[in-house]
Amino acid sequence: LRDNRIELVRASWHELSISVSDVSLSDEGQYTCSLFTMPVKTSKAFLTVLGVPEKPQITGFTSPVMEGERMQLTCKTSGSKPAADIRWFKNDKEVKDVKYLKEEDANRKTFTVSSTLDFLADRNDDGAVVSCRVDHESLNSTPQIAMQVLEIHYTPLVKIISSNSWPEEGQSIILTCESKGKPVPEPVLWTKDGGELPDPERMVVNGRVLSISFLNKTDNGTYRCEAKNPIGRNSTEYVLIVHDVFNTLLPTTVIPSLTTATVTTTVALTASTTTSATGISTRDPNALAGQTGPDHALIGGIVAVVVFVTLCSIILLGRYLARHKGTYLTNEAKGAEDAPDADTAIINAEGSQVNAEEKKEYFI
């Protein structure tokens, strides 16, 4: 062997060792060791030289990429022997659906390997790290990696968040418009029912936040938040319904109405029932609110019985008076009008007692 890169390391009757520096592919082949004895002894060994793949490169990337556009990224490495293996990853998650191509180099000993990743750009890929990894037995379990950070531009994504899930009259509400896009969206636009906000004094816009104070029924409607950037615009809506104020005393207000039905024809009886009605209606509302359901039913039943007994008493009293009428008789002597004096009239009247029933006068 006549090569400066080959050096004799050890030589003896039992062993012969050489070393080869700066190994290249041309050093691959069969080596023969001969021991010149009688007879000559020889031993052969085949040297295989691995081709180390070059550092991979990613091509086909343009920045930025619009959402929905198709992207084709190609990873390529040369000089591997045997052919290297290429794998794709997106945020450390391997992508399987790729194309693989292997070509023999001009020296007919090494290979050039390429792989293509084809996908549609999505807003979820913005900021994602796409990496191409080359695995080869010559790399001693330390793969070569090329990386590319994706930049995807997309229209804004808009969402409205309400601070009050059950708005009532007199309360306040805050509507926050969250918009996410790339480039960053411009300040949002708030509208109500397709027009401007009707009451700027109560409806205050501060950046992306709409605050409405002292809610009333006129605030009902559809509120729209619109955001835009150079890629496009988007909007979302929120339907506001202002509810009536909840009144906890509503179930007990029916009690006083039961006493207003007591109407009688006797002054004394009316006064007594009116007094009881006044006593109930002027109670503290807090005391009524604290009563239970069975107490209300008992009071209503007692009032109904009192009214019924009163009406029955009046009817019976009327029937009794109608059947027992008083009869009073007065006698007037016939011819008393023609008597010349009082004595004559009395004398003439004594004989007329038999006719006393002819004139009757009734007093009730």
C-alpha positions in Angstrom: 0.0 0.0 0.0 1.5 3.3 -1.1 -0.7 6.0 0.5 0.4 8.6 3.0 -3.0 8.1 4.8 -2.1 4.5 5.6 0.2 3.9 8.5 1.7 0.7 9.9 0.7 0.4 13.6 2.2 -2.9 14.7 4.2 -5.6 13.0 5.2 -9.0 14.4 5.3 -12.7 13.5 1.8 -13.0 14.9 0.1 -9.6 14.1 0.1 -6.9 11.5 -2.0 -3.7 12.1 -2.5 -0.6 9.9 -4.6 2.6 10.3 -6.3 4.7 7.6 -6.8 8.4 8.3 -9.2 10.7 6.5 -11.3 7.8 5.2 -13.2 8.4 2.0 -15.5 6.3 -0.2 -12.5 5.3 -2.3 -11.1 3.4 0.6 -13.9 1.0 0.5 -12.9 -2.5 -0.8 -11.2 -5.8 0.1 -7.9 -5.7 2.1 -5.6 -8.7 2.1 -2.9 -9.5 4.8 -0.2 -12.0 3.8 2.3 -13.8 6.1 5.3 -14.9 4.1 6.0 -18.3 5.7 6.3 -21.7 4.2 3.6 -22.0 3.1 2.4 -18.4 2.7 -0.6 -17.5 4.9 -3.2 -14.9 3.9 -6.3 -13.3 5.4 -8.8 -11.0 3.8 -11.2 -8.4 5.1 -13.8 -6.1 3.4 -13.9 -2.5 4.4 -17.3 -0.7 4.0 -17.3 3.0 4.1 -20.5 4.8 5.1 -21.5 8.1 3.4 -22.5 10.6 6.0 -25.5 12.6 4.8 -25.2 16.4 4.6 -27.3 18.7 6.8 -30.8 18.9 5.4 -32.4 22.0 4.0 -36.1 23.0 3.8 -37.2 24.8 0.7 -40.5 26.0 -0.7 -41.5 28.2 2.3 -42.7 31.8 1.8 -43.6 34.1 4.6 -46.3 35.0 5.3 -48.8 32.5 4.0 -52.5 33.3 3.7 -55.0 30.9 5.4 -56.3 28.4 2.9 -53.3 28.5 0.6 -51.5 25.2 -0.2 -48.0 24.8 1.1 -45.3 22.4 -0.2 -42.2 22.1 1.9 -39.3 20.0 0.6 -36.5 18.6 2.8 -33.4 17.4 0.9 -30.1 15.8 1.9 -27.2 14.4 -0.2 -24.1 12.2 0.2 -25.7 9.4 2.2 -24.6 5.8 1.8 -26.8 3.9 2.2 -29.7 6.2 1.5 -30.8 8.2 4.6 -34.3 8.3 6.0 -36.3 11.5 6.3 -39.1 12.2 8.7 -41.4 15.2 9.2 -42.7 16.7 12.5 -45.1 19.5 13.3 -44.7 20.7 16.9 -43.0 17.4 17.8 -45.9 15.4 16.3 -44.9 13.2 13.4 -46.6 13.8 10.0 -47.0 10.5 8.1 -48.6 11.6 4.8 -45.4 12.7 2.9 -43.7 11.9 -0.4 -40.3 10.3 -0.5 -37.8 10.3 -3.3 -34.3 8.7 -3.6 -31.7 9.4 -6.3 -28.3 8.0 -6.9 -25.5 10.6 -7.0 -23.0 11.0 -9.9 -20.3 9.0 -8.2 -22.8 6.0 -8.2 -21.9 5.4 -4.6 -24.0 7.9 -2.5 -27.6 9.0 -2.6 -29.6 12.2 -2.6 -32.9 11.9 -0.6 -35.8 14.3 -0.6 -39.2 14.4 1.0 -42.1 16.7 0.4 -44.8 17.8 2.9 -48.0 19.1 1.3 -50.8 20.7 3.3 -53.3 23.6 3.4 -52.4 26.5 5.6 -54.6 26.9 8.7 -54.8 29.5 11.4 -54.0 26.8 14.0 -50.6 26.3 12.2 -49.6 29.9 12.9 -46.4 29.8 15.0 -46.1 26.0 14.6 -42.6 24.6 14.2 -42.1 22.3 11.2 -39.0 20.1 11.4 -37.3 17.7 9.0 -35.2 15.0 10.6 -32.6 12.9 8.9 -31.7 9.5 10.4 -28.7 7.5 9.3 -26.5 4.8 10.8 -23.4 7.0 10.4 -24.8 9.7 12.7 -24.5 7.5 15.9 -28.2 8.1 17.0 -27.8 11.9 16.7 -30.0 12.9 13.8 -29.6 16.0 11.7 -32.6 18.4 11.9 -33.7 21.4 9.9 -36.6 23.6 11.3 -39.0 26.2 10.0 -41.5 28.4 11.9 -44.8 28.9 10.0 -46.4 32.3 9.8 -50.1 32.2 8.7 -52.2 35.3 8.2 -55.9 35.0 8.7 -59.1 37.0 9.2 -60.2 37.9 12.7 -62.1 35.4 14.9 -64.7 37.4 17.0 -66.5 36.4 20.2 -68.7 38.4 22.6 -68.6 37.7 26.4 -71.3 39.1 28.7 -70.8 39.9 32.3 -74.5 39.3 33.2 -76.3 36.2 32.2 -79.8 37.4 33.5 -79.9 41.2 33.1 -82.8 43.0 34.8 -84.1 46.6 34.6 -82.0 49.0 36.5 -78.8 46.9 36.4 -75.7 47.3 34.3 -74.1 44.9 31.7 -70.6 44.8 30.2 -70.1 43.2 26.7 -66.5 42.3 25.8 -65.6 41.7 22.2 -62.7 39.3 21.9 -61.0 39.3 18.4 -58.0 37.3 17.3 -56.4 37.6 13.9 -53.1 38.1 12.1 -52.2 40.9 11.6 -53.8 42.1 14.8 -57.3 43.4 14.1 -58.1 47.1 14.3 -60.4 48.6 17.0 -63.8 46.9 16.9 -67.0 48.5 15.8 -70.2 48.2 18.0 -73.7 48.6 16.5 -77.3 47.9 17.6 -79.9 46.5 15.3 -77.9 47.5 12.3 -77.3 51.1 13.3 -75.4 53.3 15.7 -75.7 53.0 19.5 -78.9 55.0 20.4 -77.9 56.3 23.8 -74.2 57.2 24.0 -74.6 58.6 27.5 -75.5 55.1 28.9 -73.8 53.0 26.2 -70.1 53.7 26.6 -67.5 52.0 24.3 -63.9 51.7 25.7 -61.7 49.8 23.2 -63.3 46.4 22.8 -65.7 46.8 25.8 -69.3 48.1 25.6 -70.8 49.1 29.0 -74.6 49.8 29.3 -75.9 51.2 32.6 -79.4 51.5 34.0 -80.9 48.9 31.7 -84.5 49.2 30.5 -86.8 47.6 27.9 -85.6 50.0 25.1 -82.2 48.3 25.3 -83.5 45.0 24.0 -82.1 44.2 20.6 -79.2 42.7 18.7 -75.7 44.0 19.4 -73.0 43.4 16.7 -69.3 43.5 17.2 -67.2 43.7 14.0 -63.4 43.4 13.7 -61.2 43.7 10.6 -57.6 43.5 9.4 -55.9 43.6 6.0 -56.9 40.0 5.3 -60.6 40.5 5.9 -63.4 41.2 8.4 -65.6 39.2 10.7 -68.4 39.9 13.2 -70.6 38.2 15.7 -73.9 39.1 17.5 -75.3 39.1 21.0 -79.1 39.3 21.6 -79.9 41.4 24.8 -83.1 40.7 26.6 -83.8 42.9 29.7 -86.0 41.1 32.2 -88.5 42.5 34.8 -87.3 43.0 38.3 -88.1 39.9 40.3 -90.7 40.6 43.1 -90.6 38.3 46.1 -93.9 39.6 47.6 -96.1 38.6 44.7 -97.3 35.3 46.2 -98.8 37.0 49.3 -100.5 40.0 47.8 -103.7 38.0 47.1 -104.7 37.9 50.9 -106.2 41.4 51.3 -108.4 40.9 48.1 -110.4 38.2 50.0 -111.9 40.7 52.4 -113.0 43.2 49.8 -115.8 40.8 48.7 -117.8 41.2 52.0 -120.7 43.5 51.2 -123.8 43.7 53.5 -126.9 45.9 53.9 -126.5 46.4 57.7 -124.4 49.3 58.8 -123.2 47.6 62.0 -122.1 44.5 60.2 -120.3 46.4 57.5 -118.4 48.4 60.0 -117.1 45.2 61.7 -116.0 43.5 58.5 -114.4 46.7 57.3 -112.4 47.0 60.4 -111.1 43.5 60.0 -110.2 44.2 56.4 -108.3 47.3 57.4 -106.5 45.4 60.0 -105.2 42.8 57.5 -104.4 45.2 54.7 -102.3 47.5 56.9 -100.0 44.9 58.2 -96.3 45.1 57.6 -95.5 43.5 54.2 -92.5 41.9 55.8 -94.8 40.0 58.2 -97.0 38.8 55.3 -94.0 37.6 53.4 -93.0 35.5 56.4 -96.2 33.6 56.7 -96.5 30.1 55.4 -99.0 28.7 52.9 -101.4 26.8 55.4 -101.9 30.1 57.5 -103.1 31.9 54.4 -105.6 29.2 53.6 -106.9 29.2 57.2 -107.5 33.0 57.1 -109.3 32.8 53.8 -111.5 30.0 55.1 -112.5 31.9 58.3 -113.4 35.1 56.3 -115.5 33.0 53.9 -117.4 31.4 56.8 -118.0 34.8 58.4 -119.4 36.3 55.2 -121.7 33.2 54.7 -123.1 33.3 58.2 -123.7 37.1 57.9 -125.6 36.8 54.7 -127.7 33.9 56.1 -128.6 35.9 59.2 -129.7 38.9 57.1 -132.0 36.7 54.9 -133.6 35.0 58.0 -134.2 38.3 59.7 -135.9 39.7 56.6 -138.2 36.8 56.3 -139.1 37.0 60.0 -140.1 40.7 59.8 -142.1 40.1 56.7 -144.3 37.5 58.3 -145.0 39.4 61.6 -146.6 42.7 60.6 -148.4 44.8 63.4 -152.1 45.8 63.1 -153.5 48.9 64.9 -157.2 49.9 64.9 -158.6 53.4 65.4 -162.4 54.1 65.6 -163.9 57.2 64.2 -167.7 57.8 64.9 -169.9 58.1 62.0 -171.5 61.5 61.8 -169.1 63.1 64.2 -168.2 65.6 61.5 -171.8 66.9 61.6 -172.1 67.2 65.5 -172.5 70.8 66.7 -170.2 70.2 69.7 -167.9 67.7 71.3 -170.4 66.2 73.7 -172.8 65.4 70.8 -169.9 63.8 68.9 -169.0 61.5 71.8 -172.6 60.4 72.2 -173.0 59.6 68.6 -169.7 57.7 68.6 -170.7 55.2 71.3 -173.1 53.4 69.0 -170.6 53.1 66.3 -168.0 50.7 68.0 -169.3 47.8 65.9 -168.0 49.5 62.9 -164.5 49.9 64.3 -163.0 47.3 61.9 -164.1 49.3 58.9 -161.1 51.6 59.2 -157.7 50.0 59.7 -154.3 51.6 59.8 -151.1 49.5 59.6 -147.8 50.4 61.0 -144.7 48.5 60.1 
